[in-house]
Each structure stands twice: as structure tokens, then as C-alpha cells.
Amino acid sequence: MGISKQQWINININLLGLRSEDNETQIISAASYAMNCGKSWNDPIPDNWDTLLSGTIQMMQGFEGYESRYLLIVSPSHGMSSEYSNCFPKCSSKPSEVKVSISLDNSIETLVNWVLNQV
């Protein structure tokens, strides 16, 4: 796995984050998980970025009813607070844009690969 430097720059420039929602095109409530880990585009990619991606998705799938929810890549998302272990930092402000979405009712491997292909 792993992301390229270009993907890292794209994540940072577009302030991309992850969110779980009942609706695939609309953000209902605040909070997302910032894929830039509170870093800047010119900072090194965190060594545990892959682990944080998998952990964030796994945490979202840990909630009851996840099968009917969607994984969204949203913007803007810039988090500094690591509220949950093995997850991207939490961004408490509400993102304004859904970039893409996919059913959360997929394997973690499928969702990780989907995220990697989108960023």
C-alpha cells in the first residue's frame, strides 16, 4: 500500500477527509477524519498513514447499521485532534463538499483501495 508524494500533495491542497453518512451525496452533521494528519503538503507522509486509513474505516464499520451507510471523501477537512486511536485526526468543523462516495458495506481492503484510487 502507501500513497505517492503526488497523492499526499492532493490530500493537503484539497484538504481531503473521510466521513460516514446515511446519504451518499449530502453531509448531514459535522466532523470528519483528516487524511492530512494535521500536516502540510511539504511535510513527510506519516509512516503510519496506511494504518490510520485502515483504522478509520474499521472504526466506521464498528457502528451498528454501517451496512446502509456510505464512506465519503469530503473537503475541507483539517484535523489536529487524535480522538480515536489508529484513526486519522478528527476535524470538528462540517465539511462543505462531498467529492465521491461508496457503500461502507464493502471489505476494508476494497474501501482502502477505493480511497487510494480516489486521492
C-alpha positions, 0 to 999 in steps of 0.5 A: 500500500502507501500513497505517492508524494503526488497523492499526499500533495492532493490530500493537503491542497484539497484538504481531503477527509473521510466521513460516514453518512446515511446519504451518499451525496449530502453531509448531514452533521459535522466532523470528519477524519483528516487524511492530512494528519494535521500536516502540510503538503511539504511535510513527510507522509506519516509512516503510519498513514496506511494504518490510520486509513485502515483504522478509520474505516474499521472504526466506521464499520464498528457502528451498528447499521454501517451496512446502509451507510456510505464512506465519503471523501469530503473537503475541507477537512483539517484535523489536529485532534487524535480522538480515536486511536489508529484513526486519522485526526478528527476535524470538528468543523462540517465539511462543505463538499462531498467529492465521491462516495461508496457503500461502507458495506464493502471489505476494508481492503476494497474501501482502502483501495477505493480511497487510494484510487480516489486521492 
